[in-house]
Amino acid sequence: MADKFDSNPLRSYGTPHVSKVLGRITGRTMNRRGFSDSRMLENWSAIVGPQLAAMSQPVRLSRRKSGRDGGDTSSNPGGSGGGVLTVKAEGAIALEIQHLAPQIIDRLNGYYGHAAISRLNIIQGPVTMTPSPLNPPPIKEEDISALADDFEEIETPRLKRALASLALLMRRDRG
């Protein structure tokens, strides 16, 4: 009976798994923007680094045909098969991205495992900021101390504080 539910994308009560439905929902929009999969968008921060990722975002990936722009594509770092990645950046960070373009292209091609990107096209504009789960705001000491006092049956003060910190982190992660 368990095999029936494992092969079915529907959970009990008829609720579909988000992972099974999300591709169908976002697929058409992502394909229009040249992203056949969402891996680069999801891992943008890991590819370019947290500082650049906070002030930039990939917008479009255009597949480039050989000689389309009239230039010699054999001199491109990514070869003739590489595409053009359009990146939106805020203010002066656009100049920084332009300066780091060869390194960013190398990182992107290393991420894909082949010469997927041959050029960056940088446009300036506001970037939608997403909160970083890696750097949540710290927990206040008074909150830890107040909750640690509730653990009366634990004798070690250090363990009380550790458990209080853990409880506050779990409470914050749940929303």
C-alpha positions, 0 to 999 in steps of 0.5 A: 500500500505504501508503494501506491503513495510513493509513485503517486505525486499526490499526497494523502488528502489530494494535496500535490507535492510542491516539487512536482507541480512547481516546474509546470507552474514556472516552466513556461515563464522560465523558458521564455527568459532562457532558463531551461532549469532553475539551478542557476537562479537558485544557486546564484549566490553560491556561484557569484558570491554573497556580496555580488548576489545581494546586488545583482540577479540573472534576468535572461539567458539568450542562446547565441548562434555562431556569427549572429552579431557579425563578430568572430565568435571563435575569440569568445571565452565560451566558444561559439555555443555559449549564450549571453546572460543578462544580469541586472545590477544596482548602481556601481556594482554594475561596473564591478560585475563588468570588471569581474565578467571573465571570472563570473563567466568561468564560474558559471561555465564551471557550474554547468560543466560546459561552455554555457555562457560566453558573454555577460550583458549588464543592465542597471536597475533595482534588484529585488532583495531576498533575505539571506537564510545564511545570516539571520539576525542574532538572538538577543541575550535577554531572550536567551537568559529569560528562557534559560531560567525556565529550564529549572531541572537542568543544573548546568548553566551552559546547557540551559543557555544552549537549549534556550538558544536552540528553542528560540532558533526553532521558534524563529524558523517556524515563523 
